[in-house]
Amino acid sequence: MTAHTTDQQRRAWLLATGLLLASALLLLLGLAVGSTGFESLLNLQRDPQALQIVWEIRLPRTTGGWLAGALFGLAGAVAQGLFRNPLADPYLLGSASGAVLGEVIATVLLGVSPVAAHWLARIGMTSAAFTGAVAAVMLTLLLAKGVQHTLRLLLAGVVVGVVLGAVSSLLLLLNPDIMQAMQSFMLGSTAFVDWTACAVMGSVLVVSVVAAWMMSHVLDGLALGESTAQSLGLNLPHMRMALIAVLALATGTAVAQTGLIAFVGLAAPHLVRSVVKTTHGRLIVLSGLMGAVLLTAADILARWLIAPQELPVGVLTAVLGGGYLLWLMHRHTGRGSGL
């Protein structure tokens, strides 16, 4: 083992430790931030209502934001490794547009049909968004005729995203009464995350981390080029399909619970790679932790900036993430290299 490899491993462990510590601090801070301020946290023992606010609202919301951010960060690392493109994000295969369309269709049906309302009440709006996200990915795979051609897969994802986005816009135009109901989902929010949502995201996160870590050697091989990966004996079609399944599962679950939150999945792997150069196995875990810290911090900031009002966290991540990427592009332009 070379000195360089040892140094990178040490950096990876230090980064992981720092992110875990930051997560713990943000969790405590998230318990103190809300419309009632710090009073609820200070009066836990004397005020049953304060205990309910912290336990039923702030704690699941902060925990859910952490879990959703981890899913986005993990999905971003998988997407960038799978497509060998540092600009790839979890929404690349049309999952975001599919989730929006699923939510729009569910909202339209819920408002016009008692039978549909009963059916949707049982299945839930979350399930509609998740189903739409997965269906969009499946449609992308169908149009791309599998996963053999990366460029075709990318183009199919763009087409599916645009078409499903147009269908959603048309439905919203024809049903203007549901626009306000859809606003929080399309702008991104953790306000409706409860303990059930946390349990779902936590379970999916464990499955996604294990599955992605087990297939991380495929991403390492792809980083060397497809020809090299094939010469290593990797079954690329099957492995690509499995990685896309992990990507769709992680992204669909996070979007279904928190709505459309931009740039977390794109920025998290970039931030990790700016600190440490490591294999995809560690990158996936570190990107998950980085995404969790980013989204939790952004959510707390969104709740605090104009308290007792709050900003949509998706708007805040878009502004901060977009600013970061613009700065990154400007820095690399002077060096004559890409991201």
SELUM-419939 format. One record per residue: residue number from 1; x, y, z of N, C-alpha, C in turn. Coordinates in steps of 0.2 Angstrom, whole numbers. Atoms other than C-alpha are relative to their C-alpha. Layout:
N
NODE   i   n_u   n_v   n_w  ca_u  ca_v  ca_w   c_u   c_v   c_w
NODE NUM     X     Y     Z     X     Y     Z     X     Y     Z
...
//
This chain:
339
NODE   i   n_u   n_v   n_w  ca_u  ca_v  ca_w   c_u   c_v   c_w
NODE   1     4    -6     0     0     0     0     4     6     0
NODE   2    -4    -6     0     7    17    -5    -2     5     5
NODE   3     1    -5    -5     9    32     6    -6     4    -3
NODE   4     6    -4     2    -4    41    -6    -6    -3     1
NODE   5     7     4    -1   -17    27    -4    -1     1     8
NODE   6     1    -1    -7   -14    28    15    -3     7     2
NODE   7     3    -7    -1   -17    47    15    -7     1    -2
NODE   8     7     0     2   -33    45     5    -4    -3     4
NODE   9     5     4    -5   -40    32    17    -1     4     6
NODE  10     1    -4    -6   -36    43    31    -4     6    -1
NODE  11     4    -6     1   -44    58    23    -8    -2     0
NODE  12     7     3     1   -60    47    19    -2    -1     7
NODE  13     3     1    -7   -61    42    38    -1     7     3
NODE  14     1    -6    -3   -59    60    43    -6     4    -2
NODE  15     6    -3     3   -72    66    31    -6    -3     3
NODE  16     6     3    -3   -84    53    37    -1     2     7
NODE  17     1    -2    -7   -81    57    55    -3     7     1
NODE  18     2    -7     0   -83    76    52    -8     0    -2
NODE  19     7     0     3  -100    72    42    -4    -3     5
NODE  20     4     3    -5  -106    61    56    -1     5     6
NODE  21     0    -5    -5  -102    75    69    -5     5    -2
NODE  22     4    -5     3  -110    88    58    -8    -2     0
NODE  23     7     3     0  -126    77    57    -3     0     7
NODE  24     2     0    -7  -127    75    76    -2     7     2
NODE  25     2    -7    -2  -126    94    78    -6     3    -3
NODE  26     5    -3     4  -138    98    64    -7    -3     3
NODE  27     5     3    -3  -150    85    72    -3     4     6
NODE  28     2    -4    -6  -150    95    89    -2     7    -2
NODE  29     2    -6     2  -151   111    80    -7     0    -3
NODE  30     6     1     3  -166   105    70    -6    -1     5
NODE  31     5     1    -5  -175   101    86    -2     7     3
NODE  32     0    -7    -3  -173   120    91    -3     5    -4
NODE  33     2    -5     5  -179   128    75    -7    -2    -2
NODE  34     7     0     2  -197   131    71    -4     6     1
NODE  35     4    -6    -1  -212   143    72     0     2     7
NODE  36     1    -2    -7  -212   143    91     7     1     3
NODE  37    -7    -1    -2  -193   145    92     3    -5     5
NODE  38    -3     4    -5  -182   138   106    -4    -2     6
NODE  39     4     1    -6  -196   139   119    -2    -7     0
NODE  40     3     7     0  -203   122   114     6    -5     3
NODE  41    -5     4    -2  -186   114   117     2     1     7
NODE  42    -2    -1    -7  -183   122   133    -6    -2     5
NODE  43     5     1    -4  -200   118   140    -3    -7    -1
NODE  44     3     7     1  -201    99   136    -3    -3     6
NODE  45     2     4    -6  -203    93   154    -6     3     3
NODE  46     6    -3    -3  -216   106   159    -6     1    -5
NODE  47     5    -2     5  -226   108   143    -1    -6    -4
NODE  48     1     5     4  -234    93   135    -1     2    -7
NODE  49     1    -2     7  -238   103   119     7     1    -3
NODE  50    -6    -1     2  -220   107   118     4    -6    -2
NODE  51    -3     7     1  -215    89   119    -3    -3    -6
NODE  52     4     2     7  -228    85   105     3     3    -6
NODE  53    -2    -3     6  -221    98    94     7    -2    -2
NODE  54    -7     2     1  -203    92    96     0    -7    -2
NODE  55     0     7     2  -207    73    95    -4    -1    -6
NODE  56     5     2     6  -221    73    82     2     4    -6
NODE  57    -1    -4     6  -215    87    71     7     1    -2
NODE  58    -7    -2     1  -197    93    73     5    -6    -1
NODE  59    -5     5     0  -188    77    76    -1    -5    -6
NODE  60     1     3     6  -196    67    62     1     4    -6
NODE  61    -2    -4     6  -194    81    50     7     1    -1
NODE  62    -7    -1     0  -176    84    54     3    -7    -2
NODE  63    -2     7     2  -173    65    53    -1    -2    -7
NODE  64     2     1     7  -183    64    37     5     3    -5
NODE  65    -4    -4     4  -173    78    29     7    -3    -1
NODE  66    -7     3     0  -156    69    34    -1    -7    -5
NODE  67     1     6     4  -163    52    26    -1     2    -7
NODE  68     1    -1     7  -169    60    10     6     3    -3
NODE  69    -7    -3     3  -152    70     8     4    -6    -1
NODE  70    -4     6     1  -143    53    10    -2    -4    -6
NODE  71     3     4     6  -154    45    -3     2     4    -6
NODE  72    -2    -5     6  -151    60   -15     8    -1    -1
NODE  73    -7     0     1  -132    60   -12     2    -7    -2
NODE  74    -2     7     2  -130    41   -14    -2    -1    -8
NODE  75     3     0     7  -141    42   -30     4     4    -5
NODE  76    -4    -4     4  -130    56   -37     7    -3    -1
NODE  77    -6     3     1  -114    46   -34    -1    -6    -5
NODE  78     2     5     5  -122    31   -43    -1     2    -7
NODE  79     1    -2     7  -128    41   -58     6     3    -3
NODE  80    -6    -2     3  -111    50   -60     5    -5    -2
NODE  81    -4     6     1  -102    34   -59    -2    -4    -6
NODE  82     3     4     5  -114    25   -70     1     3    -7
NODE  83    -1    -4     6  -114    38   -84     6     3    -2
NODE  84    -7    -3     1   -96    43   -82    -1     7    -1
NODE  85     1    -7     1  -102    61   -81    -1     4     6
NODE  86     0    -4    -6   -99    73   -67    -6     5     1
NODE  87     6    -4     0  -115    83   -72    -6    -4     1
NODE  88     5     4    -1  -126    68   -70    -3     1     7
NODE  89     3     0    -7  -139    69   -56    -6    -5     0
NODE  90     5     6    -1  -153    57   -49    -6     1    -4
NODE  91     6    -1     4  -166    65   -60     1    -1    -7
NODE  92    -2     0     7  -157    61   -76    -5    -5    -4
NODE  93     3     5     4  -168    46   -81    -8     1     0
NODE  94     7    -2     0  -185    56   -79    -4    -2     6
NODE  95     4     2    -6  -189    50   -62    -4     7     3
NODE  96     3    -6    -3  -193    68   -56    -6     2    -4
NODE  97     6    -2     4  -205    72   -70    -5    -6     1
NODE  98     5     5    -2  -213    55   -67    -3     0     6
NODE  99     3    -1    -6  -215    58   -49    -5     6     0
NODE 100     4    -5     1  -223    75   -53    -7    -2    -3
NODE 101     6     3     3  -235    67   -65    -4    -4     4
NODE 102     4     4    -4  -240    54   -53    -4     3     5
NODE 103     3    -5    -5  -244    67   -40    -5     4    -3
NODE 104     6    -4     3  -254    77   -52    -6    -4    -2
NODE 105     6     4     1  -264    63   -58    -4    -2     6
NODE 106     3     2    -7  -267    57   -40    -5     6     2
NODE 107     4    -6    -3  -273    75   -35    -6     1    -5
NODE 108     6    -1     4  -284    76   -50    -6    -5     1
NODE 109     4     5    -1  -292    60   -47    -4     0     7
NODE 110     2    -1    -6  -294    63   -29    -5     6     1
NODE 111     5    -6    -1  -304    79   -32    -6    -1    -4
NODE 112     6     1     4  -316    72   -45    -4    -6     1
NODE 113     4     7     0  -321    54   -41     0    -2     8
NODE 114     0     3    -6  -327    47   -24     3    -7     0
NODE 115    -3     7     0  -321    30   -29     7     1     0
NODE 116    -7    -2     0  -304    37   -34     2     2     7
NODE 117    -3    -2    -6  -303    46   -18     1    -5     5
NODE 118    -1     5    -4  -306    31    -8     6    -5    -1
NODE 119    -5     4     2  -294    21   -18     7     3     1
NODE 120    -6    -4    -1  -281    35   -17     2     1     8
NODE 121    -1    -1    -7  -283    37     2     3    -7     3
NODE 122    -4     6    -2  -278    19     4     7    -1    -2
NODE 123    -7     1     2  -263    19    -7     4     6     2
NODE 124    -4    -6    -3  -258    37    -3     3     4    -6
NODE 125    -3    -4     5  -251    51   -13     7    -1    -1
NODE 126    -8     2     0  -233    46    -8     1    -6    -5
NODE 127    -1     6     4  -236    29   -17    -1     2    -8
NODE 128     1    -3     7  -243    39   -33     7     3    -2
NODE 129    -6    -3     3  -227    49   -34     6    -5    -1
NODE 130    -5     5     1  -216    34   -31    -1    -4    -6
NODE 131     2     4     6  -225    24   -44     1     4    -7
NODE 132    -1    -4     6  -224    39   -57     8     0    -1
NODE 133    -7     0     1  -205    40   -54     3    -7    -3
NODE 134    -2     7     2  -202    21   -56    -2    -1    -8
NODE 135     2     1     7  -213    21   -72     3     4    -5
NODE 136    -3    -4     4  -204    35   -79     7    -3    -2
NODE 137    -7     3     1  -187    26   -77    -1    -6    -5
NODE 138     1     6     4  -195    10   -85    -1     2    -7
NODE 139     1    -2     7  -201    20  -100     6     3    -3
NODE 140    -6    -1     3  -184    27  -102     4    -6    -2
NODE 141    -4     6     2  -176    10  -102    -4    -3    -6
NODE 142     4     2     6  -190     5  -115     2     3    -6
NODE 143    -2    -4     5  -186    19  -126     7    -1    -2
NODE 144    -7     1     2  -167    16  -125     2    -7    -2
NODE 145    -1     7     2  -170    -2  -129     6    -4     5
NODE 146    -5     4    -5  -160    -8  -113     5     5     2
NODE 147    -6    -4    -3  -144    -1  -105     6    -1    -3
NODE 148    -7     1     4  -131    -6  -118     3     6    -2
NODE 149    -3    -6     3  -129    11  -125    -2     6     5
NODE 150     1    -5    -5  -126    25  -112    -3     7    -3
NODE 151     3    -7     3  -129    40  -124    -7    -1    -2
NODE 152     8     1     2  -146    32  -130    -4     1     7
NODE 153     4     0    -6  -151    30  -112     0     7     3
NODE 154     0    -7    -2  -146    48  -108    -5     4    -4
NODE 155     5    -4     5  -156    55  -123    -7    -2     2
NODE 156     7     2    -2  -171    44  -118    -2     3     6
NODE 157     2    -3    -6  -171    51  -101    -2     7    -1
NODE 158     2    -7     1  -171    69  -107    -7     0    -3
NODE 159     6     0     4  -185    65  -119    -6    -2     5
NODE 160     5     2    -4  -195    56  -106    -2     6     5
NODE 161     0    -5    -5  -192    70   -93    -4     6    -3
NODE 162     3    -6     4  -198    84  -106    -7    -2    -1
NODE 163     7     2     2  -213    74  -112    -5     0     7
NODE 164     4     0    -6  -219    70   -94    -1     6     3
NODE 165     1    -6    -3  -216    87   -88    -5     4    -4
NODE 166     5    -3     4  -227    94  -103    -7    -3     2
NODE 167     7     3    -2  -241    82   -98    -2     3     7
NODE 168     1    -3    -7  -240    88   -80    -2     7     0
NODE 169     2    -7     1  -241   106   -85    -7     1    -3
NODE 170     7     0     3  -256   102   -96    -5    -1     5
NODE 171     5     2    -5  -265    94   -82    -1     5     5
NODE 172     0    -5    -4  -261   108   -71    -4     6    -3
NODE 173     3    -6     4  -267   121   -84    -8    -2     0
NODE 174     7     2     1  -284   111   -86    -3    -1     7
NODE 175     3     1    -7  -286   109   -67     4     5     5
NODE 176    -4    -5    -4  -280   126   -59    -1     0     7
NODE 177     1     0    -7  -288   122   -43     5    -4     4
NODE 178    -4     4    -3  -275   109   -39     7     3     1
NODE 179    -7    -3     1  -260   121   -42     3     1     7
NODE 180    -2    -1    -6  -259   126   -24     2    -6     4
NODE 181    -1     7    -4  -260   108   -17     7    -3    -3
NODE 182    -6     3     3  -245   104   -29     6     4     1
NODE 183    -5    -5     0  -235   119   -25     6    -3     5
NODE 184    -5     2    -5  -226   112    -9     4    -6    -3
NODE 185    -3     5     3  -222    96   -19     5     2    -5
NODE 186    -4    -2     6  -215   104   -34     6     4     2
NODE 187    -6    -4    -3  -204   116   -23     4    -3     5
NODE 188    -4     4    -5  -198   103   -11    -2     2     7
NODE 189     2    -2    -7  -203   102     7     1    -6     5
NODE 190     0     6    -5  -200    91    23    -5     1     5
NODE 191     5    -2    -5  -215    99    32    -4    -6     1
NODE 192     5     5    -1  -225    83    29     3    -7     2
NODE 193    -4     6    -2  -212    70    34    -2    -2     7
NODE 194     2     3    -6  -218    59    48     4    -6     2
NODE 195    -4     5    -2  -211    44    57    -1    -6    -5
NODE 196     1     5     5  -219    32    44     5     1    -6
NODE 197    -4    -2     6  -210    41    30     8    -1     2
NODE 198    -7     2    -2  -193    40    40     1    -7     0
NODE 199    -2     7     0  -195    22    42     0    -3    -7
NODE 200    -1     2     7  -198    20    24     7     2    -3
NODE 201    -7    -2     3  -183    30    19     6    -3     3
NODE 202    -6     4    -3  -172    22    32     1    -7    -3
NODE 203    -1     7     2  -176     5    26     3     0    -8
NODE 204    -3    -1     7  -173    10     7     7     2     0
NODE 205    -7    -3     0  -157    19    12     5    -6     2
NODE 206    -4     6    -1  -150     3    20     1    -5    -6
NODE 207     0     5     6  -155    -8     5     5     3    -5
NODE 208    -3    -3     5  -148     5    -7     8     0     1
NODE 209    -7     0    -2  -131     7     2     3    -6    -1
NODE 210    -3     6     1  -128   -11     3     0    -2    -7
NODE 211     0     3     7  -133   -15   -15     5     4    -4
NODE 212    -5    -4     4  -123     0   -22     7    -1     2
NODE 213    -6     1    -2  -108    -4   -11     3    -7    -3
NODE 214    -2     6     3  -108   -22   -17     2     0    -8
NODE 215    -1    -1     7  -108   -16   -35     5     6    -2
NODE 216    -4    -6     1   -96    -2   -33     6    -2    -4
NODE 217    -6     2     4   -82   -12   -42    -2     1    -7
NODE 218     3    -1     7   -93   -10   -58     2     7    -2
NODE 219    -1    -7     1   -92     9   -56     7     1    -1
NODE 220    -7    -1     0   -73     8   -53     2    -3    -7
NODE 221    -2     3     6   -72    -3   -69    -2     5    -6
NODE 222     3    -4     5   -83     9   -79     4     7    -1
NODE 223    -4    -6     0   -72    24   -74     6    -1    -4
NODE 224    -5     1     4   -58    16   -84    -2    -1    -7
NODE 225     3     1     6   -69    14   -99    -3    -6    -1
NODE 226     4     6     1   -81     2  -106     4    -6    -2
NODE 227    -5     6     3   -68    -9  -115     4    -3     6
NODE 228    -4     2    -6   -58   -10   -99    -4    -4     4
NODE 229     5     4    -4   -73   -15   -89    -2    -6    -2
NODE 230     2     6     3   -78   -28  -101     6    -5     0
NODE 231    -6     4    -1   -60   -35  -101     1    -3     7
NODE 232    -1     3    -7   -61   -37   -82    -5    -5     1
NODE 233     5     5    -1   -75   -49   -85    -7     2     3
NODE 234     6    -2    -3   -89   -38   -79    -6    -1    -4
NODE 235     7     1     3  -107   -42   -84    -3     7    -1
NODE 236     3    -7     0  -111   -24   -89    -7     1    -1
NODE 237     8    -1     1  -129   -25   -95    -4    -2     6
NODE 238     4     1    -7  -135   -34   -79     2     4     5
NODE 239    -2    -4    -5  -124   -24   -68    -3     7    -1
NODE 240     3    -6     1  -130    -8   -76    -8     0     2
NODE 241     7     0    -2  -148   -13   -74    -1     0     7
NODE 242     1     0    -7  -146   -17   -56     2     7     3
NODE 243    -2    -7    -2  -137     0   -53    -6     5    -1
NODE 244     6    -5     2  -152     9   -62    -5    -2     5
NODE 245     6     2    -4  -164    -1   -51     2     4     7
NODE 246    -2    -3    -7  -154     6   -35    -1     8    -1
NODE 247     1    -8     1  -154    24   -43    -8     1     0
NODE 248     7    -1     0  -173    23   -46    -3    -1     7
NODE 249     3     1    -7  -177    16   -29     2     6     5
NODE 250    -2    -6    -4  -167    29   -20    -3     6    -1
NODE 251     3    -7     2  -173    44   -30    -7     0     1
NODE 252     7     0     0  -191    38   -31    -2     1     7
NODE 253     2    -1    -7  -192    36   -12     1     7     3
NODE 254    -1    -6    -3  -184    52    -8    -5     6    -3
NODE 255     4    -5     3  -194    62   -20    -8    -1     2
NODE 256     7     1    -2  -211    54   -15    -1     3     7
NODE 257     1    -2    -7  -208    59     3     1     8     1
NODE 258    -2    -7    -1  -200    77     1    -2     4    -6
NODE 259     1    -4     6  -205    82   -17     7     2    -4
NODE 260    -6    -1     5  -192    89   -30     5     5     4
NODE 261    -6    -4    -3  -176    95   -21     6     0    -4
NODE 262    -5    -1     5  -163   101   -33     7     0     3
NODE 263    -7    -1    -1  -144   100   -33     3    -4     5
NODE 264    -3     4    -5  -141    89   -18     3    -6    -2
NODE 265    -3     6     3  -138    74   -28     6     1    -4
NODE 266    -6    -2     5  -127    83   -40     6     3     4
NODE 267    -5    -3    -3  -117    93   -28     4    -4     5
NODE 268    -3     4    -6  -114    80   -14     6    -4    -3
NODE 269    -6     3     3  -102    69   -25     6     5    -1
NODE 270    -5    -4     2   -93    84   -31     4     3     6
NODE 271    -3    -2    -6   -90    90   -13     5    -5     3
NODE 272    -4     6    -2   -83    73    -8     6     0    -4
NODE 273    -5     1     4   -72    72   -23     5     6     1
NODE 274    -4    -5    -1   -65    89   -19     5     0     6
NODE 275    -4     1    -6   -59    83    -2     5    -6    -1
NODE 276    -3     6     0   -54    65    -6    -1    -4    -6
NODE 277     0     5     6   -50    54   -21     0    -7     2
NODE 278     1     7    -3   -57    37   -17    -3    -4    -5
NODE 279     4     4     4   -65    22   -24    -7     1     0
NODE 280     8    -1     0   -84    21   -28    -3    -3     6
NODE 281     3     2    -6   -87    11   -13     0     5     6
NODE 282    -1    -5    -5   -81    24    -1    -4     7    -2
NODE 283     3    -6     3   -88    38   -13    -7     0     1
NODE 284     8     1    -1  -106    31   -12    -2     2     7
NODE 285     2    -1    -7  -106    31     7     1     7     2
NODE 286    -2    -7    -2   -97    48     9    -5     5    -4
NODE 287     5    -5     3  -109    56    -4    -7     0     3
NODE 288     6     1    -4  -124    49     6     0     4     6
NODE 289    -1    -4    -6  -117    57    22     0     8    -2
NODE 290    -1    -7     2  -113    73    12    -7     3    -2
NODE 291     7    -2     2  -131    74     4    -4     1     6
NODE 292     4     0    -7  -138    71    22     1     7     3
NODE 293    -1    -7    -3  -129    86    29    -2     6    -4
NODE 294     2    -6     4  -132    97    15    -8     1     0
NODE 295     7    -1     0  -151    94    15    -3     2     7
NODE 296     2    -2    -7  -153    95    34     2     7     1
NODE 297    -2    -7    -1  -143   111    34    -5     5    -4
NODE 298     4    -4     4  -153   118    20    -7     1     3
NODE 299     7     0    -3  -170   113    28     0     4     7
NODE 300     0    -4    -6  -165   121    45     1     7    -2
NODE 301     0    -7     2  -160   137    36    -6     2    -3
NODE 302     6    -2     3  -176   137    26    -5     2     6
NODE 303     5    -1    -6  -186   136    43     2     6     4
NODE 304    -3    -5    -4  -175   149    51     0     7    -3
NODE 305    -2    -6     3  -172   163    39    -6     5     1
NODE 306     6    -5    -1  -190   171    39    -5    -3     5
NODE 307     4     3    -5  -197   162    54    -5     6     3
NODE 308     3     6     0  -211   160    59    -2    -3    -7
NODE 309     2     3     7  -214   158    40     6    -4    -2
NODE 310    -6     4     2  -202   146    30     0     0    -7
NODE 311    -1     0     7  -195   145    13     0    -7    -2
NODE 312     0     7     3  -197   129     2     7    -2    -1
NODE 313    -7     2    -1  -181   120     5     3    -2    -7
NODE 314    -3     1     7  -180   115   -14     2     6    -3
NODE 315    -2    -6     3  -179   133   -19     7     2     3
NODE 316    -6    -2    -3  -165   136    -6     6    -4    -3
NODE 317    -5     4     2  -155   121   -12     2     1    -7
NODE 318    -1    -1     7  -157   126   -30     4     7    -1
NODE 319    -4    -6     0  -150   144   -26     7    -2     2
NODE 320    -7     1    -2  -136   138   -16     4    -5    -4
NODE 321    -3     5     5  -132   123   -27     2     3    -6
NODE 322    -2    -3     7  -133   133   -43     6     5     1
NODE 323    -6    -5    -1  -121   146   -35     6    -4     1
NODE 324    -6     4    -1  -109   132   -30     3    -2    -7
NODE 325    -2     2     6  -109   125   -47     3     5    -5
NODE 326    -3    -6     4  -106   142   -56     7     2     3
NODE 327    -6    -1    -3   -92   145   -44     5    -5    -2
NODE 328    -4     5     2   -85   128   -48     2     0    -8
NODE 329    -2    -1     7   -86   131   -67     5     6    -1
NODE 330    -4    -6     0   -78   148   -65     7    -2     2
NODE 331    -6     1    -3   -64   141   -55     4    -5    -5
NODE 332    -3     4     5   -61   127   -68     1     2    -7
NODE 333    -1    -3     6   -62   138   -83     6     3    -1
NODE 334    -7    -3     0   -46   147   -78     5    -6    -1
NODE 335    -5     5     1   -38   130   -78     0    -4    -6
NODE 336     1     3     7   -44   125   -95    -3    -7     1
NODE 337     3     7    -1   -53   109   -88    -7     0     1
NODE 338     7     0    -2   -70   103   -85    -1    -1     7
NODE 339     1     1    -7   -79    99   -69     3    -6     2
//
